[in-house]
Amino acid sequence: MIGILSSIGQLDPLLSRSAGPKLTLLSGQQGRERMTCKVVLEVKAKPECVDDLLATLNEQLPATRAYEGCIEVYGYQDQDDPTTIMAIQEWESRAHYEKYFEWRVEQGDIETIRPMVAAPLSKRFFDKIA
């Protein structure tokens, strides 16, 4: 289980803190600019731990949604591979997400899921372009 979660205890120092370019909303709100960060967190569960991991994530999501900077977060389970779980999130900025993730590490929540996962967490950050 060495290296299961590479970010336990510290955030990846290579993550850019740049918020990127400002984007114009596409929903008819011309003239207003909004920068947000879409975060895709992929978790690969051990087959025998899928139900426990789903229950744990469902318990954690209300606090995530209430955390400063969180716009929305939803969990998804792969239809073809139920051990793959995605949290697709929108945050006011990458910095808001990183502060939140650091809080989760400090709370011990990442350590809680460690025995249930089969691979390191995959975090990807996206800017809306169209």
CORBELZI-V689578 format. One record per pair of residues at least 12 apart in sequence whose ideal C-beta (glycine too) atoms are under 6 Angstrom apart, sorted by the first residue. I is the first residue (numbers start at 1). GAP is how many residues later the second one is. D is the distance in whole Angstrom. If there is no record, write none. Layout:
# CORBELZI-V689578
i=I gap=GAP d=D
i=I gap=GAP d=D
This chain:
# CORBELZI-V689578
i=4 gap=110 d=6
i=4 gap=113 d=6
i=5 gap=105 d=6
i=5 gap=109 d=6
i=5 gap=116 d=6
i=6 gap=114 d=5
i=8 gap=102 d=5
i=11 gap=87 d=6
i=11 gap=91 d=6
i=19 gap=16 d=5
i=19 gap=74 d=5
i=20 gap=107 d=5
i=22 gap=13 d=6
i=23 gap=105 d=5
i=36 gap=54 d=5
i=37 gap=54 d=5
i=37 gap=56 d=6
i=37 gap=57 d=4
i=37 gap=88 d=6
i=38 gap=52 d=6
i=38 gap=88 d=4
i=39 gap=50 d=4
i=39 gap=58 d=5
i=39 gap=86 d=6
i=40 gap=48 d=6
i=40 gap=84 d=5
i=41 gap=46 d=4
i=41 gap=82 d=5
i=42 gap=44 d=5
i=42 gap=80 d=4
i=43 gap=42 d=5
i=43 gap=74 d=6
i=44 gap=39 d=6
i=44 gap=40 d=6
i=44 gap=74 d=5
i=44 gap=75 d=4
i=45 gap=38 d=5
i=45 gap=71 d=6
i=46 gap=72 d=5
i=47 gap=36 d=6
i=49 gap=67 d=4
i=50 gap=32 d=6
i=50 gap=33 d=6
i=52 gap=64 d=6
i=53 gap=63 d=4
i=56 gap=57 d=6
i=57 gap=18 d=6
i=67 gap=33 d=5
i=69 gap=22 d=5
i=69 gap=23 d=4
i=69 gap=27 d=3
i=70 gap=21 d=6
i=71 gap=19 d=4
i=72 gap=18 d=5
i=73 gap=14 d=6
i=73 gap=16 d=4
i=74 gap=14 d=6
i=75 gap=12 d=5
i=94 gap=31 d=6
